[in-house]
């Protein structure tokens, strides 16, 4: 198949089917018309098994039940849970799966109002607003916060939803080097002074956008330093906590708690419910004025059907468990467990000689493969040995920085992790991705 596509064959050859199909999706002629389309769907259909803490998934095409190291199910709430599930079922019976209404016209149930209050309390901001999808939260909110005449300064590795929101806003967009407060300052200085007297400030408003944990890097944001720069140049901060809220911090309150940042110093806090809370949807938490402004102006609030009530109830219950308001200490245990699991897995991988990105405490750990041609061997061999990993390549990463991205969950047991490490080590030897000498075992 690949040979038929002029110019692309050398890249495609030797790659796994799904990757070839992914490249197909992107092949267009000079008028932007597709000249090659993907044959069928290019993803595996999986069965999720939720009665075993959702550690496993079954790939129907391979009929293999495997240990799931790819899901964002950080706290294990995307599973049958003794506190969350019965309440979600009750809310389904009471409210049905959908309100079939927009928030302003009959789509706001008591649950929506309760979750907005709870989210604001949880993240430490005065108010919050919900959206049906995390992606839309970024892509629809950013244009409501800033427009023509404004300046967005965005981390170079920010998520696509942020990139789309920034592009759609009409504001000028500048990018700073990933997680570099020094480069952020350079960009700000240039944009504010711009070779003119230092008092010159040509922008109506400046927003700096960063993520709490970078989803392809597993790295924590240098938030204290970034906030210091923003304060110095009077820029607003926008923090996407999709991967950090619920997953890090002593009580799960994300990177602010982990890094000792006062939430009052972050102007706009964004997060999703699709990871630590095992649900769907997203939120913005900010000052009452900003939230009121969004409630009155954001099309995704005014014209979109509100979040599904059972999904709302799931988040309410999960936050209550995290806060210990369910009357148990399961939340604290889950948080301790994800931290221990993440730090154990990361340090063991490093000892084996893998190049692992990211920081301690982060449950996201990319193992570098570099050459995209290593993807099929790595993922297939892991799968054959019953470990499901997500591999990421172009266009989500630069072409030669392919990686396997492991996501650790509080629901993984030590036994699961030891099994997975064993498999990954063997496959790593086979594929040749141990770039450092292994640490000799301690006697
Ligand atoms: N922001 C970041 C940083 C993300 O990684 C993602 C998706 N993983 C989103 C936003 C979009 O969230 P959702 O999947 O909940 O729509």
Boltz pocket constraint, residues with backbone or C-beta under 6 A from the ligand:
constraints:
  - pocket:
      binder: B
      contacts: [[A, 133], [A, 134], [A, 135], [A, 136], [A, 138], [A, 159], [A, 161], [A, 211], [A, 213], [A, 215], [A, 240], [A, 242], [A, 243], [A, 272], [A, 273], [A, 274], [A, 281], [A, 282]]
      max_distance: 6.0
